[in-house]
Amino acid sequence: MIEVILREDIQSLGQAGEVVRVKPGYARNYLLPQGLAYEATEGNKKRIAAEGRVRAARGQAERGEAERVAETLRGLSLTLSGKAGEEGKLFGSITAQDIADALAAQGQQVDRRRIELEHPIKTLGHHTVAVRLHPEVRAEVHVSVNAE
């Protein structure tokens, strides 16, 4: 087992900046060539500490921007329409891409992958959709689905 310092969060190992023990082959063949970790030397520990400070400052700036966007999204209400049957079920569905397009039409650029829609919307009515702007910032958008 050898010690390495993680440069990025790796789900099965730990958080960025942590010193972890891994098998030599895993470090030599995957972590080090991919730039995901450094060898655990004193110089590299100082380097990771500096990178951590930069990452923290960048994270604060990104969070502030996400908070600003979340405030504008919280007040939005979208109205989408689709062909529906007699029981209020849509023939198609409203997807995250449809919601992202509707937000873009209102001047809010949001990546469809940030829209947390567990299943496409297949019924008429009012729905609340979560938008993940940052790991710590979420906003809810109200979507009203009407029949064409």
C-alpha positions in Angstrom: 0.0 0.0 0.0 1.2 3.5 -0.8 -0.1 6.9 0.2 -1.4 9.4 -2.3 -3.0 12.8 -2.0 -6.3 13.1 -3.9 -6.6 16.1 -6.2 -10.3 15.6 -6.9 -13.2 14.0 -5.1 -13.3 10.3 -5.9 -16.5 8.5 -4.8 -14.9 5.3 -3.6 -11.8 6.8 -2.0 -12.4 10.2 -0.5 -12.5 14.0 -0.9 -9.9 16.2 -2.6 -6.9 17.0 -0.3 -7.2 13.8 1.7 -4.2 11.4 2.1 -5.4 7.9 1.3 -3.7 4.5 1.1 -4.2 2.6 -2.1 -2.6 -0.4 -3.9 0.5 0.5 -5.9 -1.0 -0.6 -9.2 -4.1 1.5 -8.7 -2.0 4.6 -8.1 0.5 3.9 -10.8 -1.9 2.8 -13.5 -4.9 5.0 -12.8 -4.7 7.8 -10.2 -1.3 9.3 -11.1 -1.6 9.2 -15.0 -5.2 10.6 -14.9 -4.0 13.5 -12.7 -6.4 12.5 -9.9 -3.7 12.2 -7.2 -0.1 13.1 -6.3 2.4 11.0 -4.4 2.2 11.9 -0.7 5.5 13.9 -0.3 5.9 17.1 1.7 6.2 19.2 -1.4 3.0 17.8 -2.8 1.2 18.2 0.5 2.0 22.0 0.3 0.9 22.0 -3.4 -2.5 20.4 -2.5 -3.0 22.9 0.3 -2.5 25.8 -2.1 -4.9 24.1 -4.7 -7.4 23.7 -1.9 -7.4 27.4 -1.1 -7.9 28.2 -4.8 -10.7 25.6 -5.1 -12.4 27.0 -2.0 -12.3 30.6 -3.3 -13.7 29.4 -6.7 -16.4 27.4 -4.9 -17.5 30.4 -3.0 -17.7 32.5 -6.2 -19.7 29.7 -8.0 -22.0 29.4 -5.0 -22.7 33.1 -5.0 -23.6 33.0 -8.7 -25.8 30.0 -8.2 -27.6 31.8 -5.3 -28.2 34.8 -7.6 -29.6 32.5 -10.4 -31.7 30.6 -7.9 -33.5 33.8 -6.7 -34.5 34.6 -10.3 -35.7 31.0 -10.9 -37.7 30.8 -7.7 -40.1 33.4 -9.0 -40.6 31.8 -12.4 -43.7 29.8 -13.5 -43.6 28.0 -16.8 -46.6 27.0 -18.9 -46.2 24.2 -21.4 -48.8 22.5 -23.5 -49.1 19.1 -25.2 -51.7 16.9 -26.7 -53.7 15.0 -24.1 -56.3 12.3 -23.8 -59.6 12.5 -22.0 -58.2 11.4 -18.6 -55.6 14.2 -18.5 -52.7 12.1 -19.7 -50.4 13.4 -22.3 -49.8 11.5 -25.5 -46.1 12.4 -25.3 -44.3 13.8 -22.3 -42.6 16.9 -21.0 -38.9 16.3 -20.5 -36.0 18.1 -18.9 -35.1 19.5 -22.4 -38.6 20.9 -22.8 -38.3 22.7 -19.5 -34.8 24.0 -20.3 -36.1 25.3 -23.6 -38.9 27.1 -21.8 -36.5 28.6 -19.3 -34.3 29.8 -22.2 -37.3 31.5 -23.8 -37.6 33.5 -20.6 -34.0 34.4 -20.6 -32.6 31.9 -18.1 -30.0 29.5 -19.5 -30.0 26.3 -17.5 -28.4 23.1 -18.7 -31.0 20.3 -19.0 -28.8 18.0 -16.9 -29.2 20.3 -13.9 -33.0 19.9 -14.0 -33.9 17.1 -11.6 -36.8 15.4 -13.2 -37.1 11.8 -12.0 -39.5 10.8 -14.7 -40.8 12.9 -17.7 -44.1 14.7 -16.9 -47.0 12.7 -18.4 -50.1 14.4 -16.9 -51.8 17.7 -17.1 -51.7 20.0 -14.1 -49.2 21.8 -11.9 -45.8 20.3 -11.2 -42.8 21.4 -9.1 -39.4 20.7 -10.7 -36.1 21.1 -8.8 -33.1 22.7 -10.5 -29.7 21.9 -9.0 -27.5 24.9 -9.7 -24.7 24.0 -7.3 -24.2 21.0 -4.9 -25.5 23.2 -2.1 -28.0 25.4 -4.1 -31.4 24.2 -5.4 -34.3 26.1 -6.9 -37.8 25.0 -7.6 -39.7 26.0 -10.8 -43.4 25.7 -11.1 -44.5 24.0 -14.4 -48.1 24.1 -15.5 -49.0 21.6 -18.2 -52.1 22.4 -20.3 -53.8 20.6 -23.1 -53.4 21.9 -26.6 
